[in-house]
């Protein structure tokens, strides 16, 4: 998961990304958490798809495939 944080004059916005493996692809979704000056969550946006990753031959792209591409060995 990637996290970004933007501090504004009146509040804070945290941008979050989540990877989900669905329909033989890895889809990356993003949403934002808005907080007031005291750090209380005021609202969240709905997750929106940003990108997807998969094999061009249609075989399932799995979490193991993703980890192998990242250099992780599990």
DACOR-V221052 format. One record per residue. N is the residue number from 1. PHI is phi in whole degrees, -180 to 180 (999 if undefined). D_CENTER is the distance of its C-alpha to the mean C-alpha in Angstrom with 2 decimals. Layout:
# DACOR-V221052
n = (N & N)
phi = (PHI & PHI)
d_center = (D_CENTER & D_CENTER)
This chain:
# DACOR-V221052
n = (1 & 2 & 3 & 4 & 5 & 6 & 7 & 8 & 9 & 10 & 11 & 12 & 13 & 14 & 15 & 16 & 17 & 18 & 19 & 20 & 21 & 22 & 23 & 24 & 25 & 26 & 27 & 28 & 29 & 30 & 31 & 32 & 33 & 34 & 35 & 36 & 37 & 38 & 39 & 40 & 41 & 42 & 43 & 44 & 45 & 46 & 47 & 48 & 49 & 50 & 51 & 52 & 53 & 54 & 55 & 56 & 57 & 58 & 59 & 60 & 61 & 62 & 63 & 64 & 65 & 66 & 67 & 68 & 69 & 70 & 71 & 72 & 73 & 74)
phi = (999 & -102 & -131 & -131 & -137 & -121 & -95 & -106 & -64 & -109 & -162 & -126 & -124 & -105 & -95 & -121 & -126 & -137 & -98 & -128 & -98 & -148 & 51 & 61 & -134 & -99 & -109 & -99 & -109 & -133 & -149 & -124 & -112 & -99 & -129 & -81 & -60 & -87 & 91 & -79 & -68 & -99 & -171 & -128 & -86 & -76 & -61 & -122 & -68 & -103 & -159 & -143 & -136 & -163 & -83 & -73 & -93 & 85 & -73 & -60 & -96 & -108 & -62 & -63 & -61 & -61 & -62 & -63 & -66 & -81 & 92 & -86 & -118 & -126)
d_center = (5.64 & 6.29 & 8.21 & 10.63 & 13.67 & 16.36 & 19.70 & 21.81 & 25.46 & 25.08 & 21.66 & 18.29 & 14.86 & 11.76 & 8.61 & 5.44 & 1.70 & 2.62 & 5.23 & 8.39 & 11.77 & 13.91 & 17.07 & 17.48 & 14.25 & 10.72 & 8.57 & 5.09 & 4.54 & 4.71 & 7.49 & 10.17 & 12.60 & 16.09 & 18.81 & 22.51 & 24.68 & 25.33 & 21.72 & 21.84 & 18.89 & 20.19 & 17.53 & 13.93 & 12.79 & 11.93 & 8.53 & 9.16 & 8.56 & 8.22 & 9.61 & 11.03 & 12.96 & 16.19 & 19.82 & 22.31 & 24.82 & 22.83 & 22.66 & 19.69 & 16.85 & 16.12 & 14.22 & 17.55 & 17.52 & 14.17 & 15.64 & 18.88 & 17.49 & 16.01 & 19.49 & 18.89 & 21.81 & 21.60)
